[in-house]
Amino acid sequence: MTVFDTPDLTKWPRLLVDGARVTADQADEIIIRTSEPFAMLATNDRPWHEQIARLWGLELGPHGFPTFESRDEARERYGLLDLRYLRNNQIASSWIGGPHGWCDWTGRLHTAHYNIGKWPTIEAVTADATLIAATWPFLDMTVQLVPDEGEHIAGPVAEWRIRDGAATYRPLPPGTDPIVPPFAITAAYVGRVFEFGGERGVTIPRLRRALAHTEHRKARTLDSEASKELP
């Protein structure tokens, strides 16, 4: 990769995603496995915080965050992906816009209203996209980054095409149209996080089902891999 292939993403680039819808079961697994226990427990909703921890089997430390041991056990139990930027935060979030991510509980692959994280690099985002593509080969989606929190006048500068189990990166020339227009967080949208339950992104029954489905899928995968090793 040359210097001409590494555009300046700036400190807080906006994440744009658009793709083919997935099934509810697929959405369950994607959201669970792209979540991070520390992030989803950084909520001001204490009852929800406790319910999430209980459902995930997380032991809470003195400051309300999961112990490293229980977090590692959860990561192993559900097969959580080691992602840095392309996570989903659809279970709980104290972010001003509430729960968010590139896959929602209906199976829609789409986002245009939040920033990916601080100082991302092309290499780090490519690593995330590659892992996601390899984990779910059925995904068909496009990821773009727009510098300057989505206000970059020249539009998106980087793109990843995720399809058939692979992720392909390409720098974008100035003036490229975004796959979806970035939009601002409106006052009405922001207001939800200040309402009771505004930091909650899913119901208890749906979360319980998603966790059970993901754990079952993980167990089936392990059984399949073990059977292949038998003589």
VOGU-3710 file (C-alpha; in Angstrom, 3 decimals, decimal comma):
1> mtvfdtpdlt> 0,000/0,000/0,000  1,474/3,361/-1,045  0,980/6,823/0,405  -1,451/7,518/-2,458  -3,664/4,655/-1,210  -3,911/6,003/2,341  -6,228/9,024/2,471  -6,440/11,192/5,550  -9,403/9,802/7,493  -9,104/12,555/10,160
11> kwprllvdga> -9,855/12,051/13,840  -13,583/11,197/13,674  -14,686/9,999/10,210  -18,349/9,227/9,615  -19,296/5,618/8,918  -21,586/4,919/5,978  -22,910/1,414/5,333  -25,452/0,047/2,917  -26,100/-3,577/2,028  -28,495/-6,406/1,333
21> rvtadqadei> -30,820/-7,217/4,220  -30,095/-10,357/6,279  -32,516/-12,605/8,177  -33,513/-12,027/11,805  -31,463/-15,049/12,919  -28,444/-13,768/11,019  -28,921/-10,312/12,570  -29,032/-11,872/16,040  -25,671/-13,551/15,536  -24,057/-10,550/13,845
31> iirtsepfam> -25,088/-8,138/16,606  -24,066/-10,462/19,439  -20,695/-11,368/17,942  -19,801/-7,772/17,013  -20,661/-6,423/20,476  -18,148/-5,613/23,203  -19,106/-6,314/26,865  -17,277/-3,275/28,251  -18,998/-0,941/25,777  -22,540/-2,247/26,238
41> latndrpwhe> -22,244/-1,996/30,033  -21,188/1,669/29,868  -24,807/2,721/30,348  -26,515/5,000/32,854  -29,551/2,703/32,975  -28,673/0,643/36,075  -31,553/-1,885/35,883  -30,749/-2,542/32,210  -27,062/-2,767/33,032  -27,771/-5,511/35,580
51> qiarlwglel> -30,125/-7,415/33,279  -27,588/-7,408/30,439  -24,838/-8,670/32,720  -27,055/-11,452/34,038  -28,155/-12,614/30,578  -24,575/-12,596/29,269  -23,285/-14,389/32,375  -20,973/-11,502/33,239  -19,615/-11,017/36,751  -19,497/-7,333/37,624
61> gphgfptfes> -16,550/-5,710/39,360  -16,698/-2,909/41,955  -17,253/-0,192/39,320  -19,967/-2,031/37,404  -17,798/-3,303/34,560  -17,361/-7,018/33,829  -14,364/-8,773/35,293  -11,739/-9,696/32,720  -12,285/-13,382/33,428  -16,057/-13,295/32,858
71> rdearerygl> -15,612/-11,097/29,783  -13,150/-13,571/28,288  -15,539/-16,427/29,057  -18,363/-14,572/27,284  -16,138/-13,846/24,305  -15,356/-17,555/24,045  -18,942/-18,710/24,683  -20,437/-16,563/21,932  -17,461/-16,313/19,592  -17,150/-12,532/19,806
81> ldlrylrnnq> -15,020/-11,024/17,069  -11,906/-9,042/17,937  -12,938/-5,777/16,285  -11,639/-2,278/16,804  -13,915/-0,066/14,693  -16,724/-1,993/12,979  -18,612/-3,050/16,090  -22,353/-2,889/16,651  -23,750/-1,183/19,743  -27,380/-2,240/19,438
91> iasswiggph> -27,892/-3,688/22,928  -27,187/-0,644/25,077  -25,442/2,670/24,538  -25,104/5,920/26,456  -24,046/7,686/23,250  -26,190/10,753/22,617  -27,954/9,032/19,718  -28,630/5,865/21,706  -27,999/2,301/20,444  -26,479/2,232/16,970
101> gwcdwtgrlh> -24,552/0,108/14,507  -24,305/-1,048/10,893  -26,699/-3,979/11,404  -30,009/-3,542/13,218  -32,348/-6,089/14,788  -34,556/-6,225/11,681  -31,575/-7,352/9,570  -31,087/-4,033/7,792  -27,454/-3,237/6,919  -27,390/0,542/6,901
111> tahynigkwp> -26,043/3,522/8,822  -25,099/7,131/8,178  -25,302/9,005/11,469  -22,323/8,194/13,688  -18,542/8,358/13,638  -16,456/5,198/13,495  -14,066/6,042/16,337  -10,927/8,002/17,051  -8,032/8,073/14,558  -8,803/4,934/12,512
121> tieavtadat> -6,313/3,683/9,952  -6,948/2,013/6,617  -5,134/-1,083/7,882  -7,244/-1,365/11,048  -10,569/-0,926/9,267  -9,467/-3,369/6,567  -8,645/-5,930/9,264  -12,125/-5,505/10,774  -13,851/-5,723/7,386  -11,846/-8,802/6,412
131> liaatwpfld> -12,743/-10,612/9,627  -16,430/-9,746/9,275  -16,490/-10,894/5,646  -14,778/-14,202/6,453  -17,121/-14,860/9,391  -20,322/-14,266/7,394  -19,687/-14,990/3,682  -23,348/-14,247/2,891  -22,866/-10,536/3,649  -23,162/-8,192/0,684
141> mtvqlvpdeg> -22,481/-4,625/1,760  -20,406/-1,530/1,152  -18,611/0,531/3,796  -17,417/4,103/3,278  -15,708/6,663/5,503  -16,264/10,415/5,242  -13,618/12,562/7,024  -14,336/15,481/9,340  -17,312/13,834/11,068  -19,181/13,500/7,784
151> ehiagpvaew> -18,771/17,161/6,812  -15,955/16,603/4,298  -16,931/18,587/1,198  -15,238/16,159/-1,190  -17,305/13,222/0,100  -16,113/9,754/1,154  -12,409/8,989/0,725  -12,255/5,243/1,444  -14,449/2,262/0,611  -14,589/-1,444/1,468
161> rirdgaatyr> -16,673/-3,856/-0,581  -17,685/-6,892/1,484  -18,951/-9,815/-0,571  -18,442/-13,583/-0,991  -16,341/-13,861/2,162  -13,816/-11,165/1,227  -13,323/-7,446/1,837  -11,804/-5,277/-0,885  -10,493/-1,803/-0,075  -10,117/1,073/-2,533
171> plppgtdpiv> -9,313/4,771/-2,060  -11,964/7,051/-3,528  -11,268/10,062/-5,753  -12,563/13,483/-4,717  -16,181/14,043/-5,603  -17,296/10,429/-5,165  -20,962/10,236/-4,187  -21,651/8,617/-0,812  -23,562/5,323/-0,849  -26,004/6,967/1,573
181> ppfaitaayv> -26,107/10,668/2,491  -24,668/11,372/5,965  -27,341/12,879/8,170  -27,252/14,880/11,367  -28,564/13,766/14,725  -31,770/15,767/15,081  -33,146/17,089/18,369  -35,968/14,533/18,248  -33,477/11,707/17,707  -31,237/12,869/20,532
191> grvfefgger> -34,221/13,196/22,866  -34,741/9,435/23,071  -31,566/8,869/25,080  -32,919/11,124/27,843  -36,173/9,177/28,105  -36,607/6,109/30,293  -35,247/3,166/28,352  -33,618/5,439/25,783  -30,278/3,654/26,147  -31,895/0,252/25,515
201> gvtiprlrra> -31,739/-1,179/22,017  -33,579/-4,491/22,352  -36,153/-6,293/24,465  -35,195/-8,919/27,027  -36,939/-11,773/25,105  -35,170/-10,856/21,861  -31,787/-10,542/23,563  -32,272/-13,870/25,332  -33,170/-15,492/22,004  -30,204/-13,904/20,231
211> lahtehrkar> -27,767/-15,117/22,868  -29,190/-18,656/22,831  -29,129/-18,786/19,025  -25,529/-17,527/18,874  -24,314/-19,930/21,558  -26,029/-22,823/19,755  -24,417/-21,837/16,456  -21,008/-21,659/18,131  -21,461/-25,147/19,616  -22,530/-26,577/16,242
221> tldseaskel> -19,487/-25,047/14,572  -17,171/-26,578/17,160  -18,844/-29,991/16,764  -18,470/-29,777/12,983  -14,794/-28,853/13,224  -14,163/-31,688/15,698  -15,831/-34,241/13,420  -13,580/-33,217/10,524  -10,520/-34,053/12,608  -11,701/-37,599/13,310
231> p> -9,967/-40,337/11,271
//
